Amino acid sequence: MANQERYTILYARLSQEDDIKGDSNSIVNQKHMLEKYAQENGFCNTKFLYDDGFSGTNFNRPSWNEVMALIENEQVETLIVKDLSRLGREYLEVGRLTELVFPSCGVRFIAINDGVDSLYESSNDFTPMRNWFNELHAKDSSKKVRAVKRMQAERGEILGGRPPYGYRRDETVRKGIVPDEEAGEVVRRIFRLCAAGKGPNQIARILTQEQVLNPTNYYYRKTGASHKSLDTTMPYRWTSSSVTAILNNRTYLGHMPGLRTTTLSYKNKKAVYHDESEQILVENTHEALITQEQWDMVQELRQRKKRTPKQMEDPNLFSGLVYCIDCGKPLVLHRAHTMDAIKNNFMCYTYKKKGKDICSSHYIREQDLIHIILDDLRRVTHFARQKETLFAEYINRKNSVELRREITGLQRELDAARRRDAELTALFKRLYEDNVLGRVTNEQFRMLSADYNDEQKSLRVSIPTKEARLQKLMDSSSNVDAFIDKAKRYTEIQELTPEILRLFISRIEVGEKSTKYSRTAEQAIRIVYRDVGIMDNVQPAEENGEQEHIA
């Protein structure tokens, strides 16, 4: 292409920070300045390109990429910008462009306000220094933006440009949100489905089959605003990651989580997630879509739930709830297409993996367990509804004894673990001294120190767990009112559903039959209810310790 046919590129860039400062750097202002300069200095065949809303440290901009493509195709004679900072604020990259790329491609570079014109060598003397100052400005601006974001997070303001799915912008409160009726109901349904035993993949399939608009397409239909993950060709396609993000988002509790993500640096914009301890959570900033009770139930269920084998059409109703009363391991549900559903049964995990020498089978049919739990649940909730005062008195007396017993036992275990940890530290020191003095050979030292290290590592894993459990017990008290409230909401429990099961029960322990292979033999079933613990008897006067329900 002849010189007269090559372009004079007039390039402008505006970042969000520049936009906040006023109109001096606006795209319109830059365009007016560049066109005026080109006209007054006789530059012809001009082409105006701009990037709006892009940081100077980011060189992956649509229009800038077009500029570079034109330069590489030798279609650019002159590149004119308002100042060097419009080209970019990254010292090394701007230096590479102005000192290597542009000269090698025969491109004349002009930065009007900085007095830079590559045609005249003397005008470039201070260019490296200006680039360095521009980068320092970008670094300083990044610090200020982070500080502003932190203050906004501490005030409980929404930080992103798009409100969470299920909410819309509050027109009366700056950076506030209010529930969106249509999307909010979808969020509630997602939590209900999860509480009923459905996993993220299953929920995503249900929403896709029912043609519920996914979050990005819903927002696009409502506001017309696009998003980088928007795919209008599949507006009803939900993914497990979208469902998981909703189930993990504490915004639906009425709280505003802030600073969940950050960038590696002001140069590298790759998003990284903060640990929960580094995030900011401001409580009760807006109307909740779900209750704390629903949240806790879903989080506990998701933590315990295991993937359902493909051959199981229905998920395990008791997933993560049923345990062996002797070894403490879960009971495994056994189903097979070759046997009737009535014969589905649970057996101890330890027994199945390690045999009868370690633990027994603790066999119980699934249908039998469902009937036992349903009957006992009806019994306990009926008692809670009909005799509120007596129920509360019984629970408070029972739990005070049980709580003290458990706290005492756990405190003893914790003290013993701490003493052993200190002993191992002292033993290791003495062993090291003996090795240095030649009393213990290197081989003995390696063998003994490895054993001590393994034991100490195990202790240092268990100690924090025991400490957290002890603190939880010391802070806890039976929430009788919450249980009675739930009992009043579910006056007629016709069947045992996953949601009802997890709403009322936190753990089920199954004992071994008194007579092996007998269908009529007694079998201990211990049920631990949420908020109130083990319910031994319906009569408050009978406090016989931990009596067991007989199947």
C-alpha positions, 0 to 999 in steps of 0.5 A: 500500500502506498504511503498516501493510502496508509492510515493515520490512526487516531487512538483513544482509550478510557478506563472506568477510573478515568471516567469517574474523574470527569470529561477531560479524558472522555472518548468524545474529548479525546476524539475532538482533540485528535481530529483537530490535531490531525487537521491542523498538521495535515494528516490525511486518511485518518481512522478513529479507533477507541477502547472504552472501559479498559484499564491501561495495564490491559493490552488485550483490548478489541480496538487496540488489537485491530490497531496492531493488526493494521500495523503488522499488515503495514497499513499504518503510517502514523499513530496519534494518541492524546498522551502516553497513558492512553497507549497504556500504563505498563512501563515495559510494554509501552517501551517495547511498542514505542522503541521496538515495534513502531520503528521496525514497522515504520510507524510514526508515533505521536503523543500530543500532550507529552510532546512526543513525536518519533520523527524527532529524536529529541522529543523521545528523551523523557519518554521512558520516564513518562512511561514509568510515571504512568505505571506508578499511577496505575499502581497507585490507582489500583491501591485506591480502588482496592481501598474503595472496594473494601469500604464498600464491602464493609458498608454491605454494598453490592460490589459487582455490576450485576446483582446476584440471580434472584435479586434486582437493583434497589431503586431507593437505596444506593448499591442495594438489592431487593428480591426479584419475584420470578428469579427469587422463586427459582432460587427457593426451589433450588434450595428445596430440591437440594434439601429433598436430596437432589444434587447440583447435576440433577437440579440443573437437568430439572431446570433445563427440562422445564425450560427455566431461563438460566441466570445470564439469559434471564438478566439479558432478557430483563436488562439487555445487558450482556455478559461474557458467559452469555449464550443466547443460543441455549437460554435454558441450559443450566449447569451444575456449576451455576446451581452450586454457585447459588447453593454456596451464596450467602447473599440468599440469607440476607447477608452481603458477602464482599471481597470474595475474589481479587486479582493477582496484581494491578498488572495481572487481572486473573481472578483468585478467590479469597479464603472465607476468613479474608472475606467480609460478611455484613449481615441483614443488609437486605431481604432474605430468600431462604431461612437459616434453617434451610441453609444449614440443612442444605450445607450439611446435606451437601457435605455428607451426600455421596454421588448416587450410582447410576443404577439407583433411580431414587437417591438414598433417603438416609444419605449421610444420616445412618451410622453403626452404633458400635464402630461409628462408620456409616451404614451402606445402602445395598440395592440390586435390580435382581431383588425386590425394592422391599429387600433393599437393606443397610449394612455396616461399612466396616463389616462389608470392607473388613469382615466380621472379625472387625464389626458385625453387619448391623443389617436392617431393611430400608423399608423397616428403617423408614417405618421406625423413623416415621413412627418415632417422628410422629410420636415426638412431634405430637408430644411437642405440639400437645404438651409444649411446657412439659416437652420443654421442661423434659428437654432442658433437664435431659440435655443439661445432664447429657451436655455436661457428660459429653463436655467432660469426656471431650475435655479429658480427651483433649487434655490427654492429647495436649499432654502427649503432644508436649511429651512427643516434643520433649522426646524428639529433643532428647532423641536428637541430643542422643543422636548428636552425642552418639548414644543413638545411631542414625538408623535408630534416630530415623526410625524413632523420629519417623514414628514420633513425627507421624504420631504428632502429626495425627495429634495436631490434626485431631486437637483442633477438631476436638477444640472446635467440637468442645467450643460448639458444645459449650456454646450450644443449648437445646433450641426447644422453641425452634423444634416446637415451631417446626412440629407445629408447621408439620402437623400431619406427616404422611410420609418420610421425605428427605426434606422432613427427615433432615429438618428434624433429625441429625443422626441415626445409629443402628445396633446389631440384632440380639439374635442373628438372622432373626426377623423378630429379634430386638434391634437398637435404633438411636435417633438424634433429633435436631435442637433437642437431641435423643428423645427417650420417652414421651413422658417427661417424668421418665428419665431412664438415660438413653433407652433405645427404640425397639424395631 
